[in-house]
Amino acid sequence: MKLFGTAGIRGPVETVTPELALSVGRAVATRLPATETVVIARDGRETGATLASAVEAGVTSGGVDVLRAGELPTPALAYASRGRHGIMLTASHNPPADNGIKLFADGTEYDAEAEAEIEELVESRADAAAWDRWGAQKRIDPLDSYRDAVTEYARSYGEDLDGLQVAVDCGTGMASVATPQVLETLGGDVKALNASVDGHFPARESKPTPETLTTLRSFVAETGALGIGHDGDADRIVIVDSEGEVVHEDTVLAILAERYVRASNAADPVVVTTPNASGRIDERVEAAGGRIERVRLGALHEGVARIRENGTEGTEVVFAAEPWKHIHPGLGEWIDSVASAAVFTRLVAAEGLEVLREPITERPYRKESLSCADEQKERVMDELQTTLPDRFPEAAVDTDHGIRLDFEDGSWTLVRPSGTEPYVRIYAESEDVDWLVENVSGCVKNAIK
């Protein structure tokens, strides 16, 4: 049984059913002593309340107490799971008919080993506890405490917003109850767009992209404000400049990564990122005196844990991020776009967005997806480990997480199989990106035949 993808369990409600939610809740409880507690929250999706009830039934019938937290952004649930376990019902940026289950322990997503244990327990249908050992339920409301924690954390960076105009498109998602409030506390002149929680996502698609953020982009272009877009559960962030253009996600990542490295007193400051992240991040981190470690997509938390376990004295993970999703270790080890919004706006208030972007080399960037049946992916990737280096003998090759080729001029490309769809993904960044993608695509198409 394979339940977990790169970001928990996720899919249409015909797959993510109350029965599955109950089984996952009981599996979580089965792994825990009766003295533990599990905090449960959900995003605004229509199916969330029923799935939360089912998860709660699974946990309590497994003999563990539950703390009901109601509707929350995913990072707020992660914050509330510190010192205990947490279950979040969300499908993040997926369509409204989808839902999902994300598991946390002490503010960190379950690692692959823990997820495998949950899958085994779900498949084996873990038994309920004895009737007189079922858990109890209690209500908590961690939202104010979470917003205060983000606000105080952000004050360590940049300057007070002092009336800085910021437009936040919450997409009728859970950022509605967090980002505008935090930015207002920090002194911003905040205009909240689509800021009523509605799990149908009537204003726009939940995934924030240049195509879905048209209202935000128009507003920003008219007013000159800084624009921020979120997804349904507030773990993704998109930045829009004063001309209404989306700032490349890797540029945002590079700005934050460089700042965290420069602010660190560690002898060995490390930024964890993923193979599809741009070389512009490496350039800015190295210029600041830090280094990059890459981990597979969806495993930032595992990378942070591994580096902390294996690092020498003086090694410190100062930031961890993949495009659109950021972990701020000084605050906690969960993905948190509300914290990203708070820190980034304070940096903009201090220096201006153009000044922050100026040292970053922004080469043309493209992504492509080529159809490839799941059963072909292993053979295709094995073949590409030979044909891609042969086609580009001048490139440095890394095969830890797909096949990444890095060139002396800063260009790079990555080929990796999708973990959730029947595609092989191609990522490329180069001054001649069309030529690079065309040649890489040719190798991939030949391998797929």
N, C-alpha and C positions, 0 to 999 in steps of 0.2 A: 504494500500500500504506500503510495506517494501522495502525501497531503500538502506538504510545505513547498512553496516556491522560493523565490529570492526575497520575498517580503511577506512571510507568514502564509496562511491559507487564504485563498482568494478565488472568487468565481461567481457565476450566476447562482441565485438562491435555489435553483433546482439542484445544485451541488452543495452549496453551503446551507444546509438545512437545519432546522431545530434539532433533529435527531443527531446530526453530526456535532452541533454545538454542545449538546448534552454530553456526548461521548468524550469530546475534547475536555470539557470542564471536569468530568469525572477522572479522566486520565491525568490532568494536572493535579487534582487532589490526591490521587493514588500515590504520586511521587513525593508527597509532602507529609511531614508529621502533623498531627492534629492541632499542634500549637501554632501552626502557620495561619496566615490570613491571605485572601486573594481579593484584590480590588478589581472591580469590573466597571467598564465604561463603554460608551458607544458613540458613533458619530450620528448625524441627523437623518440617516437613511430610514425609509419607511419600515424596513424589515428589522431594524436594529433592536427595537424594544423586545420583540419576540425572541430574537436570537440571544439577547442578553439574559432574558428570563430562563432560556434553556441552558445556557452556560452556568448560570447561578444554580439551577437545579442539579446539574452535574457535579459542581464543586461541593455543594452542601451535602448531597447524597453520598459523596465520597468522604465525608467526615471532616470537612474544613470550613471555617467561617468565611463569610463573604462581606465585603464592604461595597455597597452600591454607590457609584459615583455619578450615575446619570450620563448626560451628554457632555463630552469633553473633547478638546483637541487630543490627538494621539500623544503629543509630547507632554500634555498635562497628566494623562494617565500614566505615562512612564515616570514622571516626577512623583506621582502618588504611589508608585510601586516600590519606591526606595524602602529597603528594609523588609520587604515582603514580595509577593508575586502579583502580577497584574495580567488581565485579559482585556484586550481592546477589540470591539466589534467594528470593523471598518474595512472598506474596499479602497480607501485612499482616493486616487484620481479616477477610478473605474466608473462606468456608467451607473445610473441609479438602481438598476435592477440587480446589480452585483452586491455582494457583501463579503466579509472576510473575518479572520480571527488572527490576531497577533498576540504573542505571549511574551511576558517580561518577568525578569527576576532582578530585584534590587536596582531598578532603573535601566536595565540592559535587556535587549532582545535575547530570547533563547538562542543558544548556539546550535549548530547542526547536530551535535550529539544529543542534546536535550530534545530537540524536535524529533529525532529518530526514536527516542524512547516514547514520546507521546504517540507517534504513529503506531508503534508496536502495541501499546496499551489500548488504543482505539480499535485496532484490528482484533485483539484478543478479548474485547468487551469486558473491561475491568469491572469487578463486582462493586455493588454499593456497600457502604459501611453498615454495621448493625443499626437497627432503627433508632436506638437510644444514643447513637454516636454521630448522628447527622449534625452538620454545622448550622450556625445561626446566621442571621442577616442584620446588617446595620447600615444606615445611610451616612455618607460623608460628602463633603463639598470642598475639594482641594483647589478650586479654580483661583480664588483670591490669593492663596498662598503661592501657587504656581506663578501667577502674574507678578507678584511682588518679587519672587526669586529671580525671574528673568530681568525685571527692571533693575534690581540691584547689581546683577551680574553685568549688564550692558554698561553701567556707569563706569566701569573700569576702562572703557575704550572710548576714543573720540571725545566729543564735546556735547553739552546740552543742545537739544534741537532748537531751542530759542525761536520758536515760531516757524521752523522749517516746514514748508508745505509738503505733505505726504498724502498720496492717494492710495488706499488699500482696497483692492478688489478681492473680497473674501469668497466670491463664487457661491454664495449661500451655504458655505461650509462652516466648519467649526472654528476657523480663524476669526469669525465674526465676534466671538466672545473673548478674544485674546489680543490679537495684534493691534487693532485700533486703540484699545484701552491702555496697553503698555506704551505705545508711542505718544499718546496724549499725556500720560504721566511723565514721560521724558521731555515734555515741552513742545511736542510737535503740533502743528496746525493740520489736523487729520481730517480727510474726507473719506468716509467709509462707503464703498460701493458694494452692492449685492450683499449686505451685511445682516440679513435675516436668515437664520438657519432654516433650510428647506431641502430635505433629502431627495426631492425630485430634480434639483439643480435647474430650476426654470430659467435662470438668467443666462447661463452659459454652461458648456460642458465643464465637468469638474477638473479636468486636466488643464492647467494653465499653459497656454502656448501662444505664439504670436497671432494665430488665427482665432483663438477663443477670447483673447484679451482685448478685443477691438474697442469696447467701451472704455476700458481703462486707458488704452493708448490714445484715444481721441481726447479724453479728459486731460491727460497729462500734456499732450501737445498744445492744448488750448491754454492751460494754466501755468505751465512750466514746473509743475510739481514733480517730486520723485515718485515713481510708481512702483507698487508692490502687488504681486499676484500670488494667490495661494490655491492649493487644491482642497479637496473635500475634508480632509482630516488635519490639515495644517502641518504636514511634514515636508511639503515642497514649497520652494519660493522662486519667483521670477522677478527680476528687477527691470523696470522700464525707465529710460532716460527722459530728459525734459523735452525731447523732440518726438516722444512717443515710440521710440525704437526699443526693442527688447535687447538688453545687454546680454551678451553670450554667457551662458551658465558657467563656463570654465573661467571666464574673466572674473565673475563674481567670486568664484572659488579661489582664484589666484589672489585677489585683493585680500580676502579674509585670511588665507593661509599665510601670506607674507606678513600681515599685521600680527598674527599670533606668534609667528617665529620671532619677529623683532621684539615683541613684548616679553618673551620668555627669558629667564635667567639660566635655563638648563644648558649644560655643556653639549648635549646632543638632542636638539629639538627635532621632532619627527612629525611629518604630516602624512596621514594615511589616506590614500585615494585608490581609485580603481583603474583597470587597464584602459578604459575608454575615455579617461580624463586627459586633457590636452597637455602638451609639453610646455605650454606657457606657465603652467603651475610649477613644474620643475624649475623653470628658469627663475621665477620670483622667489621660490623657497630657497634655492641655492644662493641667490643673491643676498638673501637675508641671513645666511649662515645655517640653514637647516637642511634636512634631507627628506626625500620622499620614499615611502614604502607603499607598494601596490598590493591589493587583495582582490579576490573575486567580487563581482557585483553582488550586492545584497549582504556582504559579510564585513562591513566596516567594524562592527562591534567585535567580531572575531579577530580582526587584524589588530585592533587596539589591545585586546587581551594578550595576543601572542607577543607583541612587541614589549609590553610591560613585563611579561614573564621571561623573555629571552634577552632583554636589553641590559646593557652594562650600567654601572652607576653613572648618573648624569643623563641617561636617556629619558626623555619625556615626550609623550604624545600630546602635542599642543592643539591639534585640529585633525578631524577626520571627515572626509566628504567625498561624495560622488556627485555628478551634475545634479543640481536642484536640491540635494539633500545633505544636510550638514550636522555633524556632531561637535558640540562645544564641550570638551572634557572638563574645563573649569567650572561648568555648570552641572553637567551630568553626561552620562554615556548613551543618551538617546538622540535620535534625529529630531531636530527642533528648528523649524523655520520661523517660529515666533522670535526665538533668540537671534536668529540670523537677521531678521528684520530690524530688531532693536540695535544690534551692534553695527550693522551696515549703515543705518541711517545716522548714527552718531559719528561714524567715520566720514560720511558725506557732509554732515554739519561742520566738521572740523576742517575738511580740506577741499570739499567739492568733488563731484563724481568724475569730472574730466581729469582732475589732478590725480585721482586714484587710478584711473585707467591709463594715464600717459606712459608709464614705464612698461606696460604689458604689450607684448607682440601678439597681435590678433591676426593670425593667418586664416585664410578661407577654410571652412570646415564643412564636411558633408557626412551624412549617414545614408546607408543603403541597406535594404533587406532583400535577400534572394531566397525564394521558396526552396525548402529542403525538408523532406520527410524526416521525422524523428529517427526512424530506424537507419537513415543514411548518414546522420550527423557524425558519428564516430569515424566511419570510413573516410568521409570527406575531410575531416580535420586531420586525420592521419596522413592523407595524401598531401594536404596543403603544407604540412610541416616540412616537406621536401620541395614542393614546387614553388612556394612563395620565396623562400631564401634563394633558390636557383634563379628566379626571375629578378630578384633585387639583391645581388651579391654584395653590394656596398653597404647594406643596412645591418645594424645590430638586431639580433633576433632574441625575443623572449617568449617562451611557450608556457609560462606558468598558468596563465589565465586566458586561453585562446592563443592566437599567434599575433604578436605585436612586432612591427618593424620600425626602428628608429633610424633616421638619417642625419648626417652631419649638419645639415642646414636647419635642423629643428623640425622638419617634416616627420610625420609618423602615420602609421595605419595599424588598425587592429581588426582581426577577423575572429569572430567567436560565434558559437551556436547559441541561439536563444534558448533559455531555460524554460520558457512558457509557451512558445509558439513555433510552428514549423518553418523556421527561417534560419539562415546564417546571416549574421549582422556584419556589416563593414563600416568602420569609422575611419575617417582620414582627415588630416589637417596638413595643408601645404599651400605654398604660393601658386602651385599648379595642381590644385586639388582634383580638377576634372580628369586630368591625365592620370593621376595616381589612382583614382577610383576606377577608371576605365580598365587599367591594367590589372589591378587587384581583382576586379569583378570577372575579368576574363579567366584568371586562374581558378576562381571559385566556381564559375559556370562549368569549366572543363572538369573539375572534380565532381560536381554534382551529376553530370551526365551518366 
